[in-house]
Amino acid sequence: GTDVGQDFMDKAEHLNTYIWQEIDRCLKNGQDVIYDSGSWGPEDRKYVMEMAHKLKADVLWHQIQCNIETAKKRTLTRAQEVKELSIDEKFFDKNLTRYKPIEPEEHLTVVLHQGD
């Protein structure tokens, strides 16, 4: 994991806009959409819900429940197979502090999956 500069953030914002435009297009064509954004905390999920609300989309969340070591092992293995993910152990550990499980007070429709 490396620190990112403004150029990266500008490109990320452009990509985010494009993704939501494509989601809107797909929904208008009657297609279901899977948006896998790594919504790790309540603020991330609130943003997704706000965007979905603007598009008049119903949202079904999926949460995989597994221990951290299993999640780390799977993530690092997947990152070795897909180099574009750019995830190493340092990046995983740093970003893990952002993770907050979905709480009942978020009032989201959630399907729980046991991942151990």
Secondary structure, 3 states (H helix, E strand, C coil): CCCCCHHHHHHHHHHHHHHHHHHHHHHHCCCCCCCCCCCCCHHHHHHHHHHHHHCCCCCCEEEEECCHHHHHHHHHHHHHHCHHHCCCHHHHHHHHCCCCCCCHHHCCCEEEEECC
